[in-house]
Amino acid sequence: MFDNIGILGGSFNPVHMGHLMLASYLTQWGYVDKVWLTLSPLNPLKDSKSLMPDIKRLAMLNIATKNAPLIETCDIELSMPRPSYTIDTLTTLARRYPTKNFKLIIGSDNWRIFDKWRDSRRILEEFGVIVYLRPGYPVENRCVDGLEVVDAPGINLSSTFVRDAVQKGRDMNIFLPPGVYKYITDNNLYKK
């Protein structure tokens, strides 16, 4: 039997409850068997000044997933050539884990530009894409082979919000998975 693994990639700078809520929903409601939170190295489209080093973001992911049996951390992109493209990540995972089926998980904001991704058609055909709806980004055409649209419950929370709040001295303990806020404060992260 093949495990169906959802790949939710991101910089996770830091990982927050919104990430875990989505992953938990997708596993518990049967869209996938497990979700692997896949840490991405620096995205050239993102501000690198506030990006914590890979090892610290990986540590936060490991803390966040410690008590979530259906959610795991995946660091494969950290050892891949850069820039790393999603198709390369999925292909490498499929080769490395031949008894697993992988599906990409993205928000409907990214779905709008998905045709610009490298080998987007191949991702759809060989792996499939689960798109979770985000406010303001409806998915008009849902009749696309390899596409599954999910109306998962969500919260309006972002890593940018968390970083800004930490910088202002706000207590983010409730917004983050257990242990992550302690790691942030113990390591004095996201302070100017």
C-alpha angles and dihedrals in degrees: 000000000000122000114225107223123193115212113212107181129192148125090261090205082185119350110233140188092270090064093050094043091055093046092047092049093050092051099041094046091050103248089124136359095232139001121222113205099216115205114221124206119232112324108219088220094058132076107263095195093079095037112113117221116276093251093057094046089047090051090053091049091051091051091048095051097040094099098030106089095188095047122070139177119246120193099174094120091061090068097042127095114271137274086042117205124206093237089057092049093050093045092049092049092049091052093046095045107033093170093061132078114216127208126185118234118206138157122254088250089065091042088064090064098029093112087066092058118104109269092353092161090053091050089055095045100042102032113009130226130247110203118197116203119249123193112270094016110088119180105234101183111043096164096093120127110246094020124118118180117206127193095207120175110258144178129222096247130130138180088241090059091050094048092049092047093049090049089054091050097253120154106248097176094115093046095055134060113268111285098014096095090048089052090050094050094041090053095039092235127175095019116132 
